Amino acid sequence: MQPSDMLFGTFRNKYDQGALLVKDFYDDAYFSDVYNQMCETINDKDQYLAMISRDQKVLEIGTGSGRMFHFLTDEGYDVSGVEPAGEMLKFINPLYRHKVYQIGIEVINSLGMMQFDCIIIPATTVSLFDFATFEQFLKDATNLLTENGEIIFDFWDENYVDKLDDSLQKVKIDGKSVFYSNFIRDEQLIFNMYTKTDEKGKLGVSKKYIYTEKYLREACAKYGYSYALQEVKDHCKMVRLAK
Ligand SMILES: C[S@@+](CC[C@H](N)C(=O)[O-])C[C@H]1O[C@@H](n2cnc3c(N)ncnc32)[C@H](O)[C@@H]1O
């Protein structure tokens, strides 16, 4: 699917009127800054804090601008990360920058002999991965995790996801209105964002996959993990997979 095929409703109209569609939402200078400001409203830090112990070596998949990475590091945790988007990495504190590798989850085994007690995937990031990529990650992670290692992440509650469909939201960032919405199409969740950065404005899209407990239980059984639902909060399910 071309990025322009992933625009709907008012966002499609903006595109037809000449708004610029960026290639990669997370690797765009403007939208990474918008994300960096918006993500501070995500209320999951205490949940992750409660589930990781301080003596664990942690790997965060998709650190983004470092919201969780900086928080846990400042709390004294030994956190490393992976993040493919260079624009996101610009927000990482230079003191810790060497601990974030610029790679995607697809090549996580390039971390070679490194070992982690806990791999975290906060902020519903797992939805960015198609199921084949996620399953390859489960396979690769068995080598990256220590003996009792675990994977902790959150995903949109599948019983709530319908409510995200076509519901237009607006936030103010640096005095400008930023509009966004999600659209359910062909069992995927397509995120659209628009800001009037100039005369025509700027658009970003991101394709997401809808994860369910049923799917995750089956995938865990297939790749030898135990699955435990920890909590449902803010319409997100927090789960712990153990090797
Ligand atoms: C929703 S943000 C989450 C950022 C951060 N973890 C947080 O909690 O705020 C998702 C991040 O995943 C990154 N990402 C996208 N594709 C990825 C991939 N294939 N592997 C790893 N990270 C990826 C994006 O660039 C983005 O920074």
The ligand as a MOL file (V3000), in Angstrom:
LIG
                    3D

  0  0  0     0  0            999 V3000
M  V30 BEGIN CTAB
M  V30 COUNTS 27 29 0 0 0
M  V30 BEGIN ATOM
M  V30 1 C 5.0980 4.9800 19.5120 0
M  V30 2 S 6.8040 5.3710 19.4090 0 CHG=1
M  V30 3 C 7.3280 4.9020 21.0350 0
M  V30 4 C 8.5170 5.6630 21.5330 0
M  V30 5 C 8.9570 5.3290 22.9580 0
M  V30 6 N 9.1590 3.9190 23.1800 0
M  V30 7 C 7.9660 5.8280 23.9920 0
M  V30 8 O 7.6050 5.0360 24.8460 0
M  V30 9 O 7.5930 6.9940 23.9400 0 CHG=-1
M  V30 10 C 7.3610 4.0770 18.3740 0
M  V30 11 C 8.8320 4.1210 18.0190 0
M  V30 12 O 9.1630 2.8940 17.3530 0
M  V30 13 C 10.0660 3.1760 16.3100 0
M  V30 14 N 10.0420 2.1190 15.2840 0
M  V30 15 C 9.3820 2.1330 14.0940 0
M  V30 16 N 9.6590 1.0330 13.3890 0
M  V30 17 C 10.5080 0.2980 14.1560 0
M  V30 18 C 11.1780 -0.9400 13.9700 0
M  V30 19 N 11.0100 -1.6440 12.8480 0
M  V30 20 N 11.9820 -1.3760 14.9580 0
M  V30 21 C 12.1550 -0.6760 16.0930 0
M  V30 22 N 11.5640 0.5130 16.3240 0
M  V30 23 C 10.7450 0.9980 15.3720 0
M  V30 24 C 9.5840 4.5090 15.7660 0
M  V30 25 O 10.5960 5.1400 15.0060 0
M  V30 26 C 9.1900 5.2390 17.0440 0
M  V30 27 O 10.2390 6.0200 17.5390 0
M  V30 END ATOM
M  V30 BEGIN BOND
M  V30 1 1 1 2
M  V30 2 1 2 3
M  V30 3 1 2 10
M  V30 4 1 3 4
M  V30 5 1 4 5
M  V30 6 1 5 6
M  V30 7 1 5 7
M  V30 8 2 7 8
M  V30 9 1 7 9
M  V30 10 1 10 11
M  V30 11 1 11 12
M  V30 12 1 11 26
M  V30 13 1 12 13
M  V30 14 1 13 14
M  V30 15 1 13 24
M  V30 16 1 14 15
M  V30 17 1 14 23
M  V30 18 2 15 16
M  V30 19 1 16 17
M  V30 20 1 17 18
M  V30 21 2 17 23
M  V30 22 1 18 19
M  V30 23 2 18 20
M  V30 24 1 20 21
M  V30 25 2 21 22
M  V30 26 1 22 23
M  V30 27 1 24 25
M  V30 28 1 24 26
M  V30 29 1 26 27
M  V30 END BOND
M  V30 END CTAB
M  END
